[in-house]
Every structure is written in structure tokens, then in C-alpha cells.
Amino acid sequence: MLSFQDFFTDCTGLWRSDRIYHFILKNESERSHTEFRVSALEFAKKQQILAVAAVGTLTGMTLNLTDDATRHRCPGFAIAFDTESETGEKVSMSLQALFVPDAYVTRPDNLAPAPRLPIAAQVEALPQSDLVQGFYLRDEGYSETGAIAGRFTYQPTRQTLEMTTFYSRSVAVDQMRLVAPNLRMRTIVTYQRPAADQVPTVINLMGFGVERKQPEAI
């Protein structure tokens, strides 16, 4: 069983992913192949993302990151990837993501409630649970440009990280499960974003992938 920090350490390196996407409303599917390199997010980059979040996603909240040691407990990724679909379409992108556990965030009682999670992404945090939940911050989105934020849940007993991202027109639930040191399962479910205060229910895309870690070149 990997701790929150150890999970991110084991996810660094070069990975190759084969996925299939099902476009539910169109009754179509498409396969793709992706190669991506993941490295630990540098401390200076974490500071930049936190600075943007403090005037955006985390506006009105207090970050309890009082020293460098505490800040290092917020892990992050720097990711660069190249994807090619079965139709020959190619996409290259790089982004950075930071994960801030709720333990380091104070949310005032009078703050507006966060958007509601899809049922599939709702996890009950029981007393004495080792579940880790918090804010997921990216400097770039996948389906929309610009800084993006959402919620994450990490389940150590399943070695599974789940990220829920709220875009203006959709809500994406991306799950990454490390089933072996060099093998991950990936699932992606995208919903139409509903009216405020409503739970997303209309699914327009489901994706499934197998990701294999590659040996580093000598």
C-alpha cells in the first residue's frame, strides 16, 4: 500500500498508454496511443500555482502552509505528452498539476459551496480513514485553455488517485490506479455540466486505458 507521497514518487518516469474512448451520445469509439514523461514538480513551480490559486480557486480560503516542510507535503506533477489517435490526429501538450490536501486549507463557513460531484466520484471520508482529499490545481486544462481546478481523492488501500475537474461545459472524472510498480489502469468519465447545485448525470464520454512504465535509457 502506497502512501500519498509515495504514490506520486512511483508515478514519475516515462509511460506509454493505450486507450479507447467511447462517445456515448454519438455511439462512436476511438483508440489512441500516448507517450508521456512525468517528473516531480519543482518547489518554485508549486509556489507559482499556489499564487494563482489564491486569487482564483482558493479565493476566500486560507492556506495553512506555514513552512517549507509543509509545502513539500503538497505533491505535484510536471507532465509532457504526445498522443496519436487511430485516425492519425496528433496532439502534444505539457502541463503542471499540484495537489493540496484539505488538511492545509481553511474554508470559511460563509463561503459559497463547491460544485456538486458526480455520484461516481463521491467517497465518504469515515473517521480514522486514511483517505486523502483536497484541491487539484493545474496550470492548463485538457478541453479548455487556462488554469483549471477541481477536487481529488486518494485511496491508499487501492492505490488510486481520482481527479474531478469542473470545466465551463463539462465535468471530467479521471481515475488512475497503480496495480503494479510499472502498470496502471486509467478510466475517464466526462459528464455534461448541469445547472448550479445539480449533480452531473448525463455522460457523454467514457475512456479506458492501460499504462505501462518504461525502463529509463542508460
C-alpha positions, 0 to 999 in steps of 0.5 A: 500500500502506497502512501500519498507521497509515495504514490506520486514518487512511483508515478514519475518516469516515462509511460506509454498508454493505450486507450479507447474512448467511447462517445456515448451520445454519438455511439462512436469509439476511438483508440489512441496511443500516448507517450508521456514523461512525468517528473516531480514538480519543482518547489518554485513551480508549486509556489507559482500555482499556489499564487494563482490559486489564491486569487482564483480557486482558493479565493476566500480560503486560507492556506495553512502552509506555514513552512517549507516542510509543509509545502513539500507535503503538497505533491505535484506533477510536471507532465509532457505528452504526445498522443496519436489517435487511430485516425492519425490526429496528433496532439502534444501538450505539457502541463503542471498539476499540484495537489493540496490536501484539505488538511492545509486549507481553511474554508470559511463557513460563509463561503459559497459551496463547491460544485456538486460531484458526480455520484461516481466520484463521491467517497465518504471520508469515515473517521480514522480513514486514511483517505486523502482529499483536497484541491487539484490545481493545474496550470492548463486544462485538457478541453479548455485553455487556462488554469483549471481546478477541481477536487481529488481523492486518494485511496491508499488501500487501492492505490488510486488517485481520482481527479474531478475537474469542473470545466465551463461545459463539462465535468471530467472524472479521471481515475488512475490506479497503480496495480503494479510498480510499472502498470496502471489502469486509467478510466475517464468519465466526462459528464455534461455540466448541469445547472448550479447545485445539480449533480452531473448525470448525463455522460457523454464520454467514457475512456479506458486505458492501460499504462505501462512504465518504461525502463529509463535509457542508460 
